[in-house]
Every structure is written in structure tokens, then in C-alpha cells.
Amino acid sequence: MLFPVNAMMLDGIIGNFQDGIWKSVKRILIALMIPASFVLIFLLYYGSRYGLSSLLDISLPAYFKDYKEETMQSPVESGIYKTITSEKIKFDGLFDSGKECFLSIDPSSMKAPFKIYVYDMTSFFNRDQVECLYKYPRQYQGCYKFSDCGMGPEIYRINGVKMDINQDQLCDFSVRETHMFSLEVIIHYKLLSSPYRTLKPEEADAFYVPVYFGLHYMCDYYPQGSGTWMLQHLFSFLTHQPYFNKGLLHFTTFGRTLHDLHSDVIPVIQNYHANSLVFMSIEDEFEPNWIDFIKIHDIRSFTLPYPSYVHLISCYSTNSNQTSFNQRNDTTSRINRGTERNVFVLLAMGQRELTPLRERLESQFRIQTDESHEEYFNKRPVGAKEDMVLLHTNPCVEPVIHITTRWLTNSVFCLQPGGLTPSRKSVYDSIQSGCIPVLFKDSRPIILAFPDKIPYKDFTVTIPEEHVVTNTTSVLSYLKAISRTRIVQMQLNMRRVQKFLQYSVMDGVVRTEHDDAVKLILEEIGYILTINNVTRNKQ
């Protein structure tokens, strides 16, 4: 018997049938989404770490539309894998790259213990990062000045510094608005003008990769994850280079601490290819867990000096008729020797990172000022001296740089409490100013530049941090206990190594050897080449 079916019943039957199908489809979709999500996460994370980015069609985010979209094309289409180095790098007005920043001759013809080839990479890896930092800095708007080969504009000069009491040599220095994170730009220029450079990759023993990860770290323009994207394309570039694939030495500069190389912004150390590069940074890793990670994964690195405000110009003999470079300029100053300095202990410090150590140190200073050295002592009797002065500073402000360096050159001891990192840029500023650095040891290792070559114990003082924090040590009493003979000897020891902890002003003069930190950098590279047994015999 057939039951009568009206329209309402038919709609209900069809509706139930459709609902059943939709619920089944939803269950299937949900079941598929879970494994699909794991696959996507795997590819996104391990793509950067293990070179699997080719499995994904990673397109450039919309934020990058005006920042080198062509680098997402194939190597042939984009041209980012070119190796032409005969053209000098031009920075479109972002750098004042005058003739002094480059050699006037082909450095390939100059003899050197080994040769370095500097990759000519697309501007996204270097020049564009400088432009981004000028326009969109995370902080310190207007502080980043990379003119004069990355060293910044000159403020004044220090004339006639005697480097060794047993020699008749005086040296002139230039004080500049050099940013503490300008190392990538400075080293890039230094190697472009080095006698160790070759324009022929087939002649090279080592290869320099000019990628400005440190500047990218500080730019606020790029979206989250851009560092990973940049990293993928760096290693995509390198794996298309025959000499990288052959395992020849490749090295690069990171203008921040090594600790920042495993941050969420720039996850370099976690990358599968990271141990194929040697990293030069301004401070070594200091956290125990990451120190172990770096050792396990054979990440190679060494520490360079922070770029100081003070740069060597030239040296000359007092017995010759040579005219000091500074005698042809008006904005000069003389650096004080030990007995002429009228401040015994100086602490130059901002208020940005008030750690327990810094707070306790601050409490020991009765005199605190933000005045210049001249302004302060003009109010004091002639010949007045101060035991302890705390100078309040503000980073990146040109008058403050001027003020700070004047205080440094008139102080005997300069306190160097660590902040977020164990060391700081002021250590190198004080060395260049002839002020003995006073370090504070906590649980973190203090690793300064070239520790195997520079005998820091001969011209620094180290105080256990806990002695200050627990009020068991008066810094003034501790330093007053050091004999005057020992102080003079430390000042002399410091002058002997001073020039190797700074980056000399580039003047376009062809030299057969570097006379600054780059000399020790090249010695480190030469040592690595020797260990790797890849140095070629030069005729």
C-alpha cells in the first residue's frame, strides 16, 4: 500500500538526507584538516631549517611589494645569483661612499697570504636593509648614520696620542657618530678595499657573504617571519654557488650579539646550513643552554670589537718632518695621559637598563651630572679633581657622544657594568680613550674581541658582581688600593693594543696590510683556513 506523500513530508525527507550528507562531509573535512595542519607546520618550520622551502610555493607577503619582489622569482629570472664584482657597490645616497671607501686599483694584483672573494649580492641583503632602517627603525629614530664608509660623520679629532713610551710615534684619532650596530657596513667596506680581496672567485681561498641580518633585526617595516624568509633566500643563493657547494670557507658579519642569531626575528643558528658559515659578531653567546647547542651543532664564530666612536686616522714619527693630519684641521683635542686626568672613577650610563648591579653602583656616586666635562669643571676651582662621577647619557645623540668621549679621555677608570649582555660598547670606547675598563663578573662569561690575542688582564680590572650587589665592596676603595705604578703600566699596556680594537678611518690609500681590528680578523680567517687545510700556495 502506498502512503500519500505531501510536499511538506517530501521537503523533510530531502532535508534530512542533505543534513546527513553535510555532516558526513564535515567529519571527513575535519579528519583531513588535522593531518594537513601537521604537514603544513612541518613544512613551514623545517623548510627553513632543513632546506625544504622548495616543497612550498612561498610567495612574497603584500608588505614586501615595494621591497624586492623579483627575488621570489627563479635564480635566472631574478638575477640575484650574479657573481659580478667588478662594479663598485653604490648605495644611492644612503652612504656617502666617496673614493676613500674603495681602492683605486684592482686588489687582485696585490700580494696577500690568502685571497677573499666578496659576493656581489642583490641589494635586498644589504643596501635595502640600510634604507629600511633609515625609514622604519624599531627605536632611536635618526640615530643610524652610515656615511664615511659606515663610520658616520666626524664630531672632532684627538691629536698626538703616544702609543708606546719607548717609541717616537704619535697617532691622530677621529671621533665620529658611529652606531654600535654598524659593524656589517664597516666590515663590508673594509673587505671591499682590502689587499686580500680578489675579483676572481677561482683565485679565492675564502668567500665573504655581505648580508646585513643585524640591520634587518632592527627594522620595523617587515612583517613577522621576514627573517626566516630572508634566511631561506640567503641559503638558496649560496647553494647555487659552486664554491659554497665545494665546502670552501664562507664567512659573514652579524652586527649584533651571537645570542640574537637564534631569536624569533632571525633564526639563523637553527638553520640546517648554519654550520657552513663562520659568523663574526660583537659578542659571543652567554646563555649556557645555547652555548651547548652551538657546540653540538658545530656553529663557528668569533667575536669582534663593537664599533667605537673613536677611529685611528694615522700615525707619524716625532723625529720626522711629517705633518700631523690634525695639524691641518681646527677641530682637534689632545688626549690626557694618566697623571693629567682629573676624574678617578667614571660611570657613563643611561637609565634604559637598570639592573641590580647598576642600581647599586649608582648609589655609590654622590656626583651625578649630564653636563660636559668643560661645563662641570668650569664651575670648580682650578686644578680640581673628582674621585667619582656618574655621567647620565642618552644614546645616539650627537652632543651626548661629544660629551661622553670628553669625559672618557679625562678619567682614569671607567666602570663597565653589563646589562642585557655581559659586555657593552663602552668597553671599547674607554680603551680608545685611554680609560682603564673595570669589568664586573657574574655567572655569564665575558668574552671580549680576540681573547687569544689581546691580553685584557694586563689593562683591565675585574670585580665580582656579587661583592657590589651585596654591598661588601666599595668600588672606590677597591680601585684606590691599586698602586700608581700599576695604573701607569695598565695604561701603557692598553695603548700597545689600542689600534687593534678599533676600525681605522678609510682614506683610499693603498696599503699592503691593515692597521686595525681587520688585521686580527684576517689572522683569524687565515687560522681557520690553515685548520681546514685549504690555503693555496701562493707563488
C-alpha positions in Angstrom: 0.0 0.0 0.0 1.4 3.3 -1.0 1.2 6.1 1.6 0.4 9.5 0.3 3.3 11.9 0.4 2.6 15.6 0.5 5.0 18.4 -0.3 5.9 19.1 3.4 6.8 15.5 4.0 9.0 15.4 0.9 10.8 18.5 1.9 11.5 17.0 5.3 12.9 13.7 3.8 15.1 15.7 1.4 16.3 18.0 4.2 17.2 15.1 6.5 19.1 13.4 3.6 21.0 16.7 2.9 21.9 17.2 6.6 23.2 13.7 6.8 25.4 14.2 3.8 26.7 17.6 5.1 27.5 16.1 8.5 29.4 13.3 6.8 31.3 15.8 4.6 32.2 17.9 7.7 33.5 14.9 9.5 35.7 14.0 6.5 37.0 17.6 6.2 37.8 17.8 9.9 39.5 14.4 9.8 41.6 15.6 6.8 42.4 19.0 8.4 44.3 17.6 11.3 47.0 15.7 9.4 47.1 18.5 6.8 47.8 21.0 9.6 50.7 18.9 10.8 52.1 18.6 7.3 51.9 22.4 6.8 53.5 23.1 10.2 56.3 20.6 9.4 57.0 22.3 6.0 56.9 25.8 7.3 59.2 25.1 10.3 61.6 22.5 8.8 61.6 24.2 5.4 63.8 26.9 6.7 65.8 24.6 8.9 66.5 21.7 6.5 66.2 23.4 3.1 62.8 22.1 2.2 61.4 25.5 1.2 61.2 24.3 -2.4 58.4 22.0 -1.4 56.2 25.0 -0.8 55.3 27.8 -3.1 56.2 30.5 -0.6 55.1 33.8 -2.1 56.2 37.3 -1.0 53.8 38.9 1.5 52.0 42.0 0.4 54.1 44.0 2.8 57.1 43.3 0.6 55.6 44.5 -2.7 58.0 47.5 -2.8 60.9 45.5 -1.4 62.4 43.3 -4.0 59.6 41.2 -5.2 61.8 40.0 -8.0 63.8 37.9 -5.5 61.0 35.5 -5.3 61.5 34.6 -9.0 63.8 31.8 -10.2 67.5 32.5 -10.0 67.8 33.1 -13.7 64.8 35.4 -13.8 65.7 37.5 -10.8 69.4 37.7 -11.4 70.1 37.5 -7.6 72.7 34.8 -8.2 75.1 37.0 -10.2 78.7 37.0 -9.2 79.9 40.1 -10.9 82.2 42.1 -8.5 83.9 44.5 -10.9 81.2 47.1 -10.2 81.7 49.1 -7.1 78.8 49.0 -4.7 76.8 52.2 -4.8 74.4 53.0 -2.1 72.2 55.6 -3.8 72.9 58.3 -1.3 72.3 56.2 1.8 76.0 56.0 2.3 78.4 58.8 1.5 80.6 56.3 -0.3 83.4 58.5 -1.6 86.6 57.4 -3.3 88.2 56.9 0.1 86.0 53.8 0.6 87.5 51.9 -2.3 90.9 51.1 -3.6 91.9 52.8 -6.8 93.5 49.7 -8.2 92.4 46.1 -8.7 93.3 44.3 -5.4 93.8 41.0 -7.2 97.2 42.2 -8.2 98.3 42.8 -4.6 100.1 40.0 -2.8 98.5 38.6 0.3 98.8 35.4 2.3 95.4 34.4 1.0 92.6 35.9 -1.1 89.0 36.7 -0.3 86.1 37.0 -2.8 83.3 39.3 -1.8 80.0 38.2 -3.2 78.1 40.9 -5.1 74.5 40.1 -3.9 71.2 41.6 -4.6 70.6 44.9 -2.7 67.9 43.3 -0.6 70.5 41.6 1.5 72.4 44.8 2.4 71.6 48.2 0.8 67.8 47.7 1.2 68.3 46.9 4.9 70.0 50.2 5.4 67.3 52.1 3.7 64.7 50.3 5.7 66.5 51.2 9.0 66.6 54.8 8.0 62.9 54.9 7.3 61.5 52.4 9.8 63.7 51.9 12.8 62.4 50.0 15.8 63.8 52.6 18.0 66.2 55.6 18.1 64.9 57.4 15.1 67.7 59.3 13.3 70.4 57.5 15.2 71.6 55.4 12.3 74.3 57.2 10.3 76.4 55.1 7.9 78.2 57.8 5.9 82.0 57.8 5.6 82.3 54.0 4.9 79.8 53.2 7.7 81.6 55.1 10.4 79.3 58.1 10.5 80.1 61.9 10.3 83.1 63.2 12.3 82.5 65.2 15.5 86.1 66.2 16.4 89.6 64.8 16.4 92.1 63.7 19.1 95.6 64.8 18.3 99.0 63.4 19.2 98.4 60.2 21.2 101.6 58.5 22.1 101.0 54.8 21.6 104.2 53.4 23.3 106.5 55.2 25.7 109.6 53.5 24.1 108.7 54.8 20.6 108.7 58.2 19.0 105.4 57.7 17.3 102.2 59.8 17.8 98.8 59.0 16.4 95.7 61.0 15.5 92.2 59.8 16.0 88.7 60.8 14.7 85.7 60.8 17.0 82.5 60.0 15.0 78.8 59.3 15.3 79.4 55.6 14.9 76.5 53.4 15.7 77.1 50.4 17.9 75.4 48.1 15.4 77.1 49.5 12.2 79.6 46.6 12.1 78.1 44.9 9.0 78.5 48.1 6.9 82.1 48.8 8.2 83.4 45.3 7.6 81.8 45.2 4.1 83.6 48.3 3.1 86.8 47.2 4.7 86.9 44.0 2.8 85.9 45.6 -0.5 89.1 47.8 -0.2 91.3 45.1 1.3 94.6 44.0 -0.4 93.3 40.5 0.5 90.4 40.8 -1.9 90.3 39.3 -5.3 87.8 39.9 -8.1 88.2 36.4 -9.4 86.4 33.7 -7.4 88.5 30.9 -8.8 91.6 32.6 -7.1 89.8 32.9 -3.7 90.6 30.9 -0.6 87.7 32.3 1.4 84.4 34.0 0.5 82.7 36.9 2.3 78.8 37.0 2.3 77.7 40.6 2.8 74.2 40.1 4.3 73.0 42.6 6.9 71.0 40.4 9.3 71.7 42.7 12.2 70.2 45.8 10.4 67.2 43.7 9.3 66.7 42.8 13.0 66.3 46.4 13.9 64.0 47.5 11.0 60.3 47.8 11.9 59.0 47.6 8.3 59.0 43.9 7.7 56.2 41.5 8.8 56.7 38.8 11.4 58.6 35.9 9.8 60.5 38.0 7.4 63.9 36.9 8.9 63.1 33.3 8.1 62.1 34.3 4.5 65.4 36.3 4.2 67.3 33.3 5.6 65.8 30.9 3.1 66.8 33.1 0.2 70.3 33.6 1.5 70.9 29.8 1.6 69.1 29.4 -1.7 71.6 31.9 -3.1 74.6 30.2 -1.5 73.6 26.7 -2.6 73.7 27.9 -6.2 77.4 28.9 -5.7 79.9 26.3 -6.8 82.5 27.2 -4.2 79.9 27.0 -1.3 78.9 23.5 -2.5 82.6 22.5 -2.6 82.9 23.4 1.1 85.3 26.3 0.8 85.3 28.8 3.7 82.4 31.3 3.7 82.1 33.9 6.4 79.8 36.8 7.3 79.3 39.6 9.8 76.4 39.8 12.2 76.3 43.3 13.7 74.6 42.2 16.9 75.3 39.6 19.6 75.5 35.9 18.6 72.6 35.4 21.1 70.4 37.3 18.6 71.1 34.9 15.8 68.7 32.3 17.3 65.9 34.8 18.0 62.4 34.5 16.6 63.3 37.5 14.3 66.5 36.0 12.8 66.5 32.2 13.5 69.9 31.7 11.8 71.6 29.2 14.1 68.7 26.8 13.9 69.1 26.5 10.2 70.5 23.3 8.7 73.2 25.2 6.7 74.3 27.5 9.7 77.5 25.4 10.3 78.5 26.1 6.7 79.2 29.8 7.6 81.7 31.4 10.1 79.9 34.2 11.9 81.7 37.3 13.2 79.6 39.1 15.9 80.1 41.8 18.5 79.5 39.5 21.4 79.6 35.7 21.9 76.8 33.6 23.2 76.4 33.8 27.0 73.4 31.5 27.9 74.6 28.0 29.0 71.9 26.1 27.0 72.6 27.9 23.8 76.4 27.6 24.3 75.8 23.8 24.4 73.6 23.9 21.3 76.3 25.9 19.4 79.0 23.4 20.4 76.8 20.4 19.5 75.9 21.7 16.1 79.4 23.0 15.3 78.5 26.6 14.8 81.7 28.5 14.2 82.1 32.1 15.3 84.4 34.6 16.8 84.0 38.0 18.5 84.9 41.4 17.0 85.1 44.8 18.8 82.0 46.9 19.0 82.5 49.8 16.6 83.8 52.6 18.9 83.2 56.3 18.5 87.0 56.6 18.2 88.8 55.7 15.0 92.5 55.8 14.1 93.4 58.3 11.3 97.2 57.9 11.0 100.5 57.8 13.0 103.7 59.7 12.4 107.2 59.9 13.9 108.0 62.8 16.2 111.6 62.8 14.7 110.4 63.3 11.2 109.2 66.4 9.3 105.9 64.7 8.7 102.9 67.0 9.5 100.2 65.6 11.7 96.9 65.1 9.7 95.2 67.0 12.6 97.6 70.0 12.3 95.7 70.8 9.1 92.4 70.9 10.9 90.9 73.1 13.5 88.6 70.7 15.5 91.3 69.0 17.5 91.8 67.9 21.0 94.6 66.3 23.0 94.1 63.1 24.9 95.2 63.2 28.5 97.8 60.9 30.0 97.3 59.2 33.3 98.5 61.8 35.7 96.7 64.6 33.9 93.2 63.1 34.2 91.0 64.8 36.8 88.4 62.1 37.3 89.4 58.9 39.1 86.3 56.8 38.5 83.7 57.4 35.8 80.4 55.6 35.2 78.7 56.7 31.9 75.3 55.2 32.0 71.8 55.7 30.7 68.6 54.8 32.5 67.4 52.2 30.0 68.7 49.0 31.7 68.8 49.5 35.5 69.9 46.1 36.7 70.5 45.4 40.4 74.3 45.9 39.7 73.7 49.2 38.0 71.4 50.4 40.7 73.9 49.5 43.5 76.7 51.2 41.6 74.6 54.3 41.1 74.0 54.6 44.8 77.8 54.8 45.4 78.1 58.0 43.3 77.5 61.3 45.1 78.2 63.4 42.0 75.9 62.8 39.1 75.7 65.0 36.0 74.7 65.3 32.4 77.0 68.3 31.8 80.0 68.3 29.6 83.4 67.9 31.2 84.2 71.5 30.4 81.0 72.9 31.8 81.3 70.9 35.0 84.9 71.8 35.8 84.5 75.5 34.8 82.3 75.7 38.0 85.1 74.1 40.1 88.3 75.7 41.4 91.3 75.5 39.0 93.0 72.1 39.3 90.1 70.5 41.0 89.7 66.7 40.8 86.8 64.3 41.5 87.0 60.8 42.9 83.7 59.5 41.3 81.4 61.0 38.7 78.3 59.4 37.2 77.5 60.8 33.8 73.9 60.3 32.6 73.9 59.6 28.9 71.3 59.3 26.2 72.2 57.0 23.3 72.6 58.3 19.7 72.5 62.0 20.4 75.5 63.8 18.8 76.1 66.3 21.7 76.0 63.4 24.2 78.6 61.5 22.1 80.8 64.6 22.2 80.2 64.9 26.0 80.8 61.3 26.8 84.1 60.9 24.9 85.5 64.1 26.6 84.7 62.6 30.0 86.3 59.3 29.0 89.5 60.9 27.9 89.8 62.7 31.3 89.1 59.7 33.5 91.5 57.0 35.0 89.0 54.2 35.5 85.7 53.6 33.6 83.1 51.2 35.1 81.6 48.8 32.6 78.6 47.0 34.2 76.8 44.6 31.9 73.2 44.9 31.0 71.2 42.5 28.8 74.6 41.2 27.8 77.8 40.7 29.8 79.8 43.3 27.8 78.9 46.6 26.1 80.2 49.0 23.5 81.6 51.4 26.2 84.4 49.0 26.9 85.9 49.7 23.6 85.2 53.5 23.8 87.1 53.6 27.1 90.0 51.6 25.7 90.3 54.1 22.7 90.1 57.0 25.2 92.8 55.6 27.4 90.5 54.9 30.4 91.0 51.6 32.1 87.9 49.4 31.9 86.5 48.0 35.1 84.5 44.8 34.4 82.0 43.1 36.7 81.9 39.3 36.6 78.6 37.5 37.1 77.6 33.9 36.1 77.8 34.8 32.4 81.2 34.6 30.6 82.7 38.0 29.5 84.2 37.3 26.1 85.8 40.4 24.5 87.2 40.6 21.0 90.2 38.4 20.1 90.7 36.9 23.6 93.6 34.7 22.4 95.5 37.7 21.0 94.7 40.6 23.3 95.9 40.3 27.0 92.9 42.0 28.6 94.1 41.1 32.1 97.1 43.4 31.6 94.9 46.5 31.3 91.5 45.8 32.8 90.2 45.3 36.4 87.6 42.7 37.2 85.3 42.9 40.3 82.9 40.1 41.2 79.4 41.5 40.7 78.0 39.9 43.9 80.5 41.8 46.0 79.0 45.1 44.8 75.3 43.9 44.8 75.7 42.7 48.4 77.4 45.9 49.5 80.6 44.1 50.5 82.8 46.1 48.1 83.2 49.9 47.7 84.3 50.4 44.1 86.3 53.5 45.0 88.1 51.7 47.9 88.9 48.7 45.6 90.4 50.9 42.9 92.2 53.2 45.3 94.1 50.1 46.5 95.8 49.8 43.1 99.2 51.4 43.1 100.0 54.3 40.9 102.8 52.3 39.2 100.3 49.6 38.3 97.9 52.1 36.9 100.6 53.6 34.7 101.6 50.2 33.5 98.0 49.3 32.6 97.6 52.5 30.6 100.8 51.7 28.7 99.6 48.1 28.0 96.3 49.4 26.8 98.0 51.8 24.3 100.0 49.0 22.8 96.9 47.1 21.7 94.6 50.1 21.3 94.6 50.2 17.5 93.6 46.5 17.1 90.3 47.1 18.9 89.0 49.8 16.6 88.3 50.4 12.9 90.6 52.9 11.2 89.3 55.7 9.1 89.4 54.7 5.4 91.4 57.1 3.3 91.7 55.3 -0.1 95.4 54.8 0.4 96.7 51.5 -1.0 98.3 49.5 1.8 99.8 46.0 1.9 98.4 45.4 5.4 95.6 46.6 7.7 96.5 48.5 10.9 93.3 47.9 12.9 90.9 45.2 14.0 90.7 43.9 10.5 94.3 42.7 10.8 93.2 40.4 13.6 90.1 39.4 11.7 92.2 38.3 8.8 94.5 36.4 11.1 91.5 34.5 12.4 90.4 33.7 8.9 93.9 32.6 8.0 94.0 30.3 11.1 90.7 28.7 10.1 92.0 28.2 6.5 95.1 26.6 7.9 93.0 24.3 10.1 90.8 23.4 7.2 93.9 22.8 5.1 92.6 24.7 2.1 95.1 27.6 1.9 96.6 27.5 -1.6 100.3 28.0 -2.2 101.0 31.5 -3.5 104.0 32.0 -5.7 
